Amino acid sequence: MIDQSKLVADNNTEEGREKNRRVEIIVFPNPTIDQLTLQINDYNNEKLSYQLFDMQGKLLSSDVITSNQTEINMSDLPVASYFITVMQKNRKIKSFKIIKTQ
């Protein structure tokens, strides 16, 4: 069974021009074997990034999100649970628990 984790998050800019604008964030497949897709619907060049952590909180990878779909390679990681956090500037938008299987 594939879980498609989904969240609709409020996206407030510093200027307040886009108050209450919603951004839909989806990660799939979850559990994953090697590739994880981070999808942001209605992506409008927001300054977004992601961070991938192990369960002990160690940062494993991070990158800037430059389009509505970002592929994250998890093939070199051991079977375990992980957290992926989507950030806008220095503010956390959403975190997902990801399960890596064989």
mmCIF file of the C-alpha atoms, coordinates in Angstrom:
data_MODEL
# 
_entry.id   MODEL 
# 
loop_
_atom_site.group_PDB 
_atom_site.id 
_atom_site.type_symbol 
_atom_site.label_atom_id 
_atom_site.label_alt_id 
_atom_site.label_comp_id 
_atom_site.label_asym_id 
_atom_site.label_entity_id 
_atom_site.label_seq_id 
_atom_site.pdbx_PDB_ins_code 
_atom_site.Cartn_x 
_atom_site.Cartn_y 
_atom_site.Cartn_z 
_atom_site.occupancy 
_atom_site.B_iso_or_equiv 
_atom_site.pdbx_formal_charge 
_atom_site.auth_seq_id 
_atom_site.auth_comp_id 
_atom_site.auth_asym_id 
_atom_site.auth_atom_id 
_atom_site.pdbx_PDB_model_num 
ATOM 1   C CA . MET A 1 1   ? 0.000  0.000  0.000  1.00 0.00 ? 1   MET A CA 1 
ATOM 2   C CA . ILE A 1 2   ? 1.383  3.399  -0.990 1.00 0.00 ? 2   ILE A CA 1 
ATOM 3   C CA . ASP A 1 3   ? 0.655  6.345  1.260  1.00 0.00 ? 3   ASP A CA 1 
ATOM 4   C CA . GLN A 1 4   ? 0.566  9.724  -0.417 1.00 0.00 ? 4   GLN A CA 1 
ATOM 5   C CA . SER A 1 5   ? 1.147  12.173 2.444  1.00 0.00 ? 5   SER A CA 1 
ATOM 6   C CA . LYS A 1 6   ? -0.539 15.471 1.810  1.00 0.00 ? 6   LYS A CA 1 
ATOM 7   C CA . LEU A 1 7   ? -0.847 18.817 3.542  1.00 0.00 ? 7   LEU A CA 1 
ATOM 8   C CA . VAL A 1 8   ? -2.324 22.176 2.723  1.00 0.00 ? 8   VAL A CA 1 
ATOM 9   C CA . ALA A 1 9   ? -0.250 24.825 4.510  1.00 0.00 ? 9   ALA A CA 1 
ATOM 10  C CA . ASP A 1 10  ? -0.836 28.523 4.995  1.00 0.00 ? 10  ASP A CA 1 
ATOM 11  C CA . ASN A 1 11  ? 1.802  30.598 3.235  1.00 0.00 ? 11  ASN A CA 1 
ATOM 12  C CA . ASN A 1 12  ? 2.155  34.132 4.620  1.00 0.00 ? 12  ASN A CA 1 
ATOM 13  C CA . THR A 1 13  ? 4.763  36.406 3.093  1.00 0.00 ? 13  THR A CA 1 
ATOM 14  C CA . GLU A 1 14  ? 6.685  38.937 5.161  1.00 0.00 ? 14  GLU A CA 1 
ATOM 15  C CA . GLU A 1 15  ? 4.916  41.784 3.391  1.00 0.00 ? 15  GLU A CA 1 
ATOM 16  C CA . GLY A 1 16  ? 1.536  40.192 4.122  1.00 0.00 ? 16  GLY A CA 1 
ATOM 17  C CA . ARG A 1 17  ? 0.409  40.516 0.509  1.00 0.00 ? 17  ARG A CA 1 
ATOM 18  C CA . GLU A 1 18  ? -0.437 36.831 0.220  1.00 0.00 ? 18  GLU A CA 1 
ATOM 19  C CA . LYS A 1 19  ? -2.008 36.226 3.617  1.00 0.00 ? 19  LYS A CA 1 
ATOM 20  C CA . ASN A 1 20  ? -3.962 32.995 3.900  1.00 0.00 ? 20  ASN A CA 1 
ATOM 21  C CA . ARG A 1 21  ? -2.678 31.734 0.539  1.00 0.00 ? 21  ARG A CA 1 
ATOM 22  C CA . ARG A 1 22  ? -2.576 27.950 0.650  1.00 0.00 ? 22  ARG A CA 1 
ATOM 23  C CA . VAL A 1 23  ? 0.192  25.718 -0.664 1.00 0.00 ? 23  VAL A CA 1 
ATOM 24  C CA . GLU A 1 24  ? -0.476 22.009 -1.098 1.00 0.00 ? 24  GLU A CA 1 
ATOM 25  C CA . ILE A 1 25  ? 2.546  19.825 -0.296 1.00 0.00 ? 25  ILE A CA 1 
ATOM 26  C CA . ILE A 1 26  ? 2.621  16.097 -1.135 1.00 0.00 ? 26  ILE A CA 1 
ATOM 27  C CA . VAL A 1 27  ? 5.390  13.485 -0.709 1.00 0.00 ? 27  VAL A CA 1 
ATOM 28  C CA . PHE A 1 28  ? 5.196  10.102 -2.433 1.00 0.00 ? 28  PHE A CA 1 
ATOM 29  C CA . PRO A 1 29  ? 5.642  7.177  -2.496 1.00 0.00 ? 29  PRO A CA 1 
ATOM 30  C CA . ASN A 1 30  ? 5.700  6.580  1.223  1.00 0.00 ? 30  ASN A CA 1 
ATOM 31  C CA . PRO A 1 31  ? 7.085  4.070  2.052  1.00 0.00 ? 31  PRO A CA 1 
ATOM 32  C CA . THR A 1 32  ? 9.774  4.458  -0.607 1.00 0.00 ? 32  THR A CA 1 
ATOM 33  C CA . ILE A 1 33  ? 12.563 2.246  -1.923 1.00 0.00 ? 33  ILE A CA 1 
ATOM 34  C CA . ASP A 1 34  ? 14.902 4.693  -3.650 1.00 0.00 ? 34  ASP A CA 1 
ATOM 35  C CA . GLN A 1 35  ? 13.283 7.891  -4.983 1.00 0.00 ? 35  GLN A CA 1 
ATOM 36  C CA . LEU A 1 36  ? 10.979 10.236 -3.087 1.00 0.00 ? 36  LEU A CA 1 
ATOM 37  C CA . THR A 1 37  ? 8.986  12.911 -4.902 1.00 0.00 ? 37  THR A CA 1 
ATOM 38  C CA . LEU A 1 38  ? 8.194  16.182 -3.164 1.00 0.00 ? 38  LEU A CA 1 
ATOM 39  C CA . GLN A 1 39  ? 5.345  17.902 -5.002 1.00 0.00 ? 39  GLN A CA 1 
ATOM 40  C CA . ILE A 1 40  ? 4.174  21.442 -4.317 1.00 0.00 ? 40  ILE A CA 1 
ATOM 41  C CA . ASN A 1 41  ? 0.953  22.346 -6.102 1.00 0.00 ? 41  ASN A CA 1 
ATOM 42  C CA . ASP A 1 42  ? 0.502  25.976 -7.116 1.00 0.00 ? 42  ASP A CA 1 
ATOM 43  C CA . TYR A 1 43  ? 4.271  26.523 -6.852 1.00 0.00 ? 43  TYR A CA 1 
ATOM 44  C CA . ASN A 1 44  ? 4.995  30.183 -7.655 1.00 0.00 ? 44  ASN A CA 1 
ATOM 45  C CA . ASN A 1 45  ? 8.767  30.477 -7.194 1.00 0.00 ? 45  ASN A CA 1 
ATOM 46  C CA . GLU A 1 46  ? 8.456  30.737 -3.435 1.00 0.00 ? 46  GLU A CA 1 
ATOM 47  C CA . LYS A 1 47  ? 11.833 30.562 -1.698 1.00 0.00 ? 47  LYS A CA 1 
ATOM 48  C CA . LEU A 1 48  ? 11.395 26.992 -0.522 1.00 0.00 ? 48  LEU A CA 1 
ATOM 49  C CA . SER A 1 49  ? 13.897 24.324 0.477  1.00 0.00 ? 49  SER A CA 1 
ATOM 50  C CA . TYR A 1 50  ? 13.857 20.888 2.032  1.00 0.00 ? 50  TYR A CA 1 
ATOM 51  C CA . GLN A 1 51  ? 15.942 19.173 4.692  1.00 0.00 ? 51  GLN A CA 1 
ATOM 52  C CA . LEU A 1 52  ? 16.194 15.391 5.167  1.00 0.00 ? 52  LEU A CA 1 
ATOM 53  C CA . PHE A 1 53  ? 16.964 14.146 8.693  1.00 0.00 ? 53  PHE A CA 1 
ATOM 54  C CA . ASP A 1 54  ? 17.492 10.741 10.265 1.00 0.00 ? 54  ASP A CA 1 
ATOM 55  C CA . MET A 1 55  ? 15.567 9.820  13.420 1.00 0.00 ? 55  MET A CA 1 
ATOM 56  C CA . GLN A 1 56  ? 18.391 11.152 15.623 1.00 0.00 ? 56  GLN A CA 1 
ATOM 57  C CA . GLY A 1 57  ? 18.038 14.595 14.040 1.00 0.00 ? 57  GLY A CA 1 
ATOM 58  C CA . LYS A 1 58  ? 21.201 14.426 11.918 1.00 0.00 ? 58  LYS A CA 1 
ATOM 59  C CA . LEU A 1 59  ? 20.882 16.451 8.703  1.00 0.00 ? 59  LEU A CA 1 
ATOM 60  C CA . LEU A 1 60  ? 21.507 14.064 5.787  1.00 0.00 ? 60  LEU A CA 1 
ATOM 61  C CA . SER A 1 61  ? 20.763 16.322 2.820  1.00 0.00 ? 61  SER A CA 1 
ATOM 62  C CA . SER A 1 62  ? 19.156 19.615 1.911  1.00 0.00 ? 62  SER A CA 1 
ATOM 63  C CA . ASP A 1 63  ? 18.486 21.542 -1.258 1.00 0.00 ? 63  ASP A CA 1 
ATOM 64  C CA . VAL A 1 64  ? 16.521 24.402 -2.757 1.00 0.00 ? 64  VAL A CA 1 
ATOM 65  C CA . ILE A 1 65  ? 13.156 23.578 -4.330 1.00 0.00 ? 65  ILE A CA 1 
ATOM 66  C CA . THR A 1 66  ? 13.149 25.045 -7.845 1.00 0.00 ? 66  THR A CA 1 
ATOM 67  C CA . SER A 1 67  ? 9.978  23.588 -9.360 1.00 0.00 ? 67  SER A CA 1 
ATOM 68  C CA . ASN A 1 68  ? 6.680  22.009 -8.417 1.00 0.00 ? 68  ASN A CA 1 
ATOM 69  C CA . GLN A 1 69  ? 8.299  18.529 -8.276 1.00 0.00 ? 69  GLN A CA 1 
ATOM 70  C CA . THR A 1 70  ? 11.597 17.680 -6.616 1.00 0.00 ? 70  THR A CA 1 
ATOM 71  C CA . GLU A 1 71  ? 13.121 14.191 -6.725 1.00 0.00 ? 71  GLU A CA 1 
ATOM 72  C CA . ILE A 1 72  ? 15.065 13.145 -3.629 1.00 0.00 ? 72  ILE A CA 1 
ATOM 73  C CA . ASN A 1 73  ? 17.442 10.184 -3.994 1.00 0.00 ? 73  ASN A CA 1 
ATOM 74  C CA . MET A 1 74  ? 17.255 7.875  -0.985 1.00 0.00 ? 74  MET A CA 1 
ATOM 75  C CA . SER A 1 75  ? 18.833 4.789  -2.595 1.00 0.00 ? 75  SER A CA 1 
ATOM 76  C CA . ASP A 1 76  ? 22.086 5.071  -0.595 1.00 0.00 ? 76  ASP A CA 1 
ATOM 77  C CA . LEU A 1 77  ? 20.290 5.353  2.743  1.00 0.00 ? 77  LEU A CA 1 
ATOM 78  C CA . PRO A 1 78  ? 19.682 2.331  4.975  1.00 0.00 ? 78  PRO A CA 1 
ATOM 79  C CA . VAL A 1 79  ? 16.208 0.955  5.649  1.00 0.00 ? 79  VAL A CA 1 
ATOM 80  C CA . ALA A 1 80  ? 14.843 3.215  8.400  1.00 0.00 ? 80  ALA A CA 1 
ATOM 81  C CA . SER A 1 81  ? 12.473 6.088  9.136  1.00 0.00 ? 81  SER A CA 1 
ATOM 82  C CA . TYR A 1 82  ? 13.393 9.660  8.222  1.00 0.00 ? 82  TYR A CA 1 
ATOM 83  C CA . PHE A 1 83  ? 11.939 13.154 8.458  1.00 0.00 ? 83  PHE A CA 1 
ATOM 84  C CA . ILE A 1 84  ? 11.733 15.610 5.589  1.00 0.00 ? 84  ILE A CA 1 
ATOM 85  C CA . THR A 1 85  ? 11.042 19.247 6.402  1.00 0.00 ? 85  THR A CA 1 
ATOM 86  C CA . VAL A 1 86  ? 9.901  21.870 3.892  1.00 0.00 ? 86  VAL A CA 1 
ATOM 87  C CA . MET A 1 87  ? 11.149 25.349 4.758  1.00 0.00 ? 87  MET A CA 1 
ATOM 88  C CA . GLN A 1 88  ? 10.356 28.854 3.507  1.00 0.00 ? 88  GLN A CA 1 
ATOM 89  C CA . LYS A 1 89  ? 13.364 31.002 4.327  1.00 0.00 ? 89  LYS A CA 1 
ATOM 90  C CA . ASN A 1 90  ? 14.026 29.954 7.951  1.00 0.00 ? 90  ASN A CA 1 
ATOM 91  C CA . ARG A 1 91  ? 10.424 28.975 8.774  1.00 0.00 ? 91  ARG A CA 1 
ATOM 92  C CA . LYS A 1 92  ? 9.199  25.380 8.808  1.00 0.00 ? 92  LYS A CA 1 
ATOM 93  C CA . ILE A 1 93  ? 6.163  24.877 6.558  1.00 0.00 ? 93  ILE A CA 1 
ATOM 94  C CA . LYS A 1 94  ? 5.645  21.132 7.102  1.00 0.00 ? 94  LYS A CA 1 
ATOM 95  C CA . SER A 1 95  ? 7.448  17.952 8.181  1.00 0.00 ? 95  SER A CA 1 
ATOM 96  C CA . PHE A 1 96  ? 6.728  14.437 6.964  1.00 0.00 ? 96  PHE A CA 1 
ATOM 97  C CA . LYS A 1 97  ? 7.842  11.093 8.376  1.00 0.00 ? 97  LYS A CA 1 
ATOM 98  C CA . ILE A 1 98  ? 9.250  8.960  5.547  1.00 0.00 ? 98  ILE A CA 1 
ATOM 99  C CA . ILE A 1 99  ? 9.766  5.211  5.678  1.00 0.00 ? 99  ILE A CA 1 
ATOM 100 C CA . LYS A 1 100 ? 12.610 3.763  3.589  1.00 0.00 ? 100 LYS A CA 1 
ATOM 101 C CA . THR A 1 101 ? 12.192 0.066  2.679  1.00 0.00 ? 101 THR A CA 1 
ATOM 102 C CA . GLN A 1 102 ? 14.081 -2.425 0.516  1.00 0.00 ? 102 GLN A CA 1 
# 
